[in-house]
Amino acid sequence: MNNSKIWLSSPHMGGSEQKFVQEAFDTNWVAPLGPNVSGFESDIEKFIGSESHVAALSSGTAAIHLGLVLLDVKYGDEVLCQTFTFSASANPIMYQGATPIFIDSEQETWNMCPIALEEAIKDRISKGIKPKAIIAVHLYGMPYKVDEIRTISEKYSIPVLEDSAEAFGSHFKGQMCGTFGEIAALSFNGNKIITTSGGGALVSNKIAIKEKAIFLATQARDNAPHYQHSHVGYNYRLSNISAGIGRGQMVVLQKHIDLRRKMHDFYLSTFKDIKGITVFKEPTDEYYSNHWLSCITVNSSICGKTSEELRIALEKENIESRPLWKPMHLQPIFEKYPYYGTNISENLFKNGLCLPSGSNLIDADRVRISEVVKRFFS
């Protein structure tokens, strides 16, 4: 029997990437500017709509960092951040010398809890500091509670920096993720829905924000014949070669989303008769997740097994799975910072597992995964 590695989420090329990359070589556009960069930005803008303006950058982390800079987050400011996420959501807060204030999740979408968010805002204001921004994440491709978070943002005049790194192609009430915040971040890392090897993008509905982001991402060079700088700049622009990969990937984006959602349906079927296993899914029809990663939670008191035992059983068969994100407020680097909420994110981490979800998985892979699951729970 084939025992090749089944990865959690590996890159999946569509076939036309080399054409765009070859054009970059043929025309000597190998710098962090060129027709592939502008073309990739245009492709993304057309896909997500809502009069969006996109700046292609070297990573999603760079997009979050520039987003904080553009929201005027400085040393000593406070930024409200979802705790249940990857560290790239929170690290840029530290880059700015600001203080992260971590917010628990809610049960339906696993994203930022609006109740805990408002509690945190009221408490921080009572302590004399009004938070400067809210970083809300569409985790695993699932849109956060957009309406509730937006209402709180507007009530207290605190802008949302939307971390849509995992949610390219997801939407809420028909509007694409990446278009809800004052500024949003996308990621095209190697494990995402589409990849540019490494890359990301900053999104805004204001052309001035896009232009300022590009200015800062290209070392903030003033308009002068010599090198002159009046602002701190960064080397964050995406290369024309990487953007060429992205242009090829955009051709197959919807296909990749459909295949990821097919993997989610496979897990719904696989676990439907196994008591104590809950497959993470949209709470209502208003939510549409790209299901970047399909996830489950394991109730050991019901099924007699733990998520870690299942992970090990899969690993023995050369099948990669991974625990859910460890909350930021439990991480050594962040544990000293304020946290608001209960233990929802902590319990998700303890009892959850991400399963192989790649758009390049085939029927033989699904058979292998299914057989391990059946043996494990038999």
N, C-alpha and C positions, 0 to 999 in steps of 0.2 A: 504493500500500500504506500502511496506517495506520502512522505512525511516532511515535505518542504515547508518552510516557515509561512504561517499565515499571520500577516502583520495587522496591527490595530488600524492603521490608516496610512497607506503608502501612496507615493505619487502615482498619478495615472495620466500618461501622455495620450493626446488625442490624435496625433499624426501630422498636424500641420504646423507644429511649433518650429520644426527645423527650417521651414520655408521662411518664416519671419526672421529667425536668427541668421540664416544665410544672407538674407537681404542686408542685415546690419553689417555683416562682414564684407559683402560685395561693395557696399557704399561707404565703408570705413566709418560707420556710425557706431563706435564702441564706447563712447563717453556716456555720462549720465544725462544725456539729452538726445533728441532725435525723433524720427517719425514713429518709431515703435512706442516711445514713451507717450507722445501726444495721442497716438492711435489707441493705445491701451486705456488711457484716461477717458477718451471719447467712448470706447466700447463699454466701460463701466458706467459712465453717465447715462448712456442709452438704456442699459439693463436695469438700473435701479430707479431711473426717472426722478420725479418730484423736483425738477429743475436743479438737480444736484451738480456740484462742481467738484472735480476729483484731482488731487495731487498725488501722483505715484511716488512712493517713497521706498526706502531700503528695507523697512519692516513695519509690522503693525505697532511694535513698541515705539518706533520713531514717530508714528502718527499720534499715539497717545501723548508722547512727550511734547511734540509740537502743539497738540491741542491744548495742553495745560499752559504752555507759553502764550498761546494766542488768547487764552482766557485770563491772562494776566495773573496766573498763580505764581507766587513768589515765596521767598524764604519766610517762614513763620506762619504762612497761611494754612488753613485746614481744608482737606479734600475728603468728601464722603465717598467711600469705595466699597463695592460689593466684596464681602470676605470670601465667598465661595467662587473662586476663579483661579486662573493661572497667575503667577507672580508678575508677569508682564503688564497686568492691569494696574498693579500697585507700585512697581519699581519707579516709574517716571515721576511719581509724587515725590519720591526721595531725591531724584535728580534735581528737583527744584528747591530742595531744602524745606519742603512743606511737610505737614503732618497728616498721615492717613488716619481716617476715622472709619473703622470697619463696621459694616452693616450685615446682619444675618439674612438668610434666605426665607422665602415662603414656600409652602409645600407644593403648590400647583405647578409653577414653572421652574422652581429651584433657584430663581433669581432674586434680586434685591427686594426685601420685604418693605412695602410702603409704610406699614405701621411702625416698624423699627426705624425707618429712615426719618419719618417726621418726629419721632421721639428724640432721635439724635440731634436733629436740627434745633428743636426747642431747647434741649439741654445745652448744646454748644453756645447758642445765643445767650442763654441765661448765665453762662460763664464768661461772656464778654467777647466771644469770637464768632462771627457769622461765617460758616463755611463758604469757600470760594467756588466750588464746583462739585458735581455729583458724577462719579464714574459708575454707570450701570452697564451690565454685561448681559448679552444674549447667550447664555451658557449652552454648550453642546448644540447650538443652532436654534434653541428655543427662545422665541421673543420674550422679553421681560414684560411685566405688567405696565404697558406703555401709558395707558390712560391715567392710572393712579400715580405713576412716577411723574408724568408731565404736570398733573394737577398740583403736586407738591412743589415741583420746580417753579411753576408760575406763582404759586402762593407766596413763596419766600424769595422769589427772584434769584434763584441759584441755577445757573445753566447746567445742562446735562452734557457730559462727554460720553457718547455712546460707543461702547466697546462691542463692535460687531465683527470681531476677528473670526469668530466661529460660525457666523450666521449669514454669510454671503448667499443670497437667494432665498432666505427665510422672509416671511412677511406677516404683518398683523393688520387685520381688517383690509387686506389687499394692498397695503403700503409696505414697501421694501424696508427691511432692516438696514440701517446705515443712513436713514433719512429722518430719524426722529429727534436726534440731539442737535444742539447748537453746532457741534462738531462731532464727527464719527470716525472710527478707525476700522479699517479692514486689514486682513492678513492673508498673504499668499505664501505662507511657510510651506515646507515640503509635505506636511501632513494635512493640509487644508483641502477644501472642496476643489479648488484649483490652485496651482502653484506657479510661482516664478522662480523656484528654487529657494530664494529668500526674498521677501518683499512685502509691501503693504501699501496702504493708501489712506490719505486723509480726505474726508468728505464734508462738504458744507453746502448749504443752499445759497451762500453768498460768494460771489466771484472774488470779492476783495479778500476773503479769508483764504481761498485757494491761492491767490497771487502772493499773499503774505507768507503762506506756508512754503511755497516754492522759493521765495526770496530767502527765508531762514534756512531752508534745506540745502541751499547752494552757497553756504558760508556768508550769507548776508552781505554780498558785495554791493556797495553803493554804485550808482550810475556815474561812473567817472572813467577816464581813459587809463588811469592807474588803479592799483588795488587800494581801495579805501573802504573802511568798515566803521559804521556808526552803531551797530548792534552786534550782539553775540550771535554767531551763526553756527550751523551744523552741516555735516557731510551726510545728508539723509536722502538724497535723490536716488531714484531707481535708475539702473543702467539701461541703455537701449537694447542690450542683448537680453537681459532678464525680462524686459518689457515685451520682447519678441516672443519669449516663451509664454508670457501672459496672454498675448493676442491669440496665439494658437489654442490656449486653454479656454479662452472665452467662447470659442466655437463649440466646445463640448460641455460648457458649464451646465446647461439645463439637463443634459443627458446624465452628467455626474450626480446632480441633485436627485433625479429620478431613480438612479441606481442606489444611492444612499437610502432613499426612502423605501426602496424595495428590500434592502437589508433590514430596515426597521420592521417591515411587515413580516419578514422571515422570523425575527425574534418574537414578535407577537404570537405567531403560530407555534413556534418552538416551546414557549413557556406557558401557553394558555391553559394547560392541564396540570401545571406544577404549582401546588399551593405554596404560598409564602414568597413567590417571586412576582415583582411588579416591574413591568417594562415602562420606562419613562416615555410619556406621550403627551400630545397637545391636550390641554384641559377643555378647550371648546373649539368649535369650527372657526372662530375668529383667528386662531393661531395656525400658522403654517410653518413647520420646522423643516429645514433641510436635512435634519437628522445627521449632522456631520459625524457625530458619534452616537451609536445606540447604547443606551445604558439601562441597567436594572438595579433594583434594590432587593436585598435578600433578608427576609424575616426569619432568623435562625430558630426562633421559638416555635415557628410553624413548620418549617421544612427540615429542621434538624441539621442544617448545613450553614456554613458562613460564606460570605463573598470571597474571603481570602482562600478558603479551601477550594472553591470553584476556580479561582485564578490559578492556583497551583496545579489543579487537575488539567486545566487547559495548557499550561506551560509544559507539562510533561509530554503533551502531544504536539509540542512545537507551535502552539497557538498563542499569540500575544493577546493579553487583556491587561487592564490597568485599573487600580482603584480610582474612584472619583477624586476630584481636586481636594487636596488638604487645605482647609480654610486658612486664609492669610493670618487671622488673629491667633492661630496655633503655630505659626511658623516662627522659628527662633529669631529671625531678623525683625519680625513685626509684633511679637507677643507683648511688647511693652506699651503698645498704642491702644487708644480707647476702642471699645467694641460695644455695639448695641444689638440686642436681640436675645434669643433663647439658645437652644441647642439644635436647631434644625439642620444647619450646615454641617455641624459636627457629626450628627447621626447619619447624614447622607454619606459623609466620608467613611464612616465606620462600616456602613452596610451596603455600599454601592460599588458597582463594577462597570467599566467601559468595555464593550465587546468589539471584535473586529467588524469594521463598518465600511471598508474601502469600496469605492465604485468599481474597482478592478477585481473584486472577488467573484469566483465562478461557482457553478453548481457543486463541483467536487469539494470546494472549500466549505460550502454550507453543509454538505453531508458530513464532513469530518467534525465540524462544530456541533452539529445536531447529535451525532453519535456520542461524543464526549459528554454532552449535557444529559442525554438519556441514561448513560451508564452511571454518571455521578449521582443522579437523583433516584436511580432505581433501588 
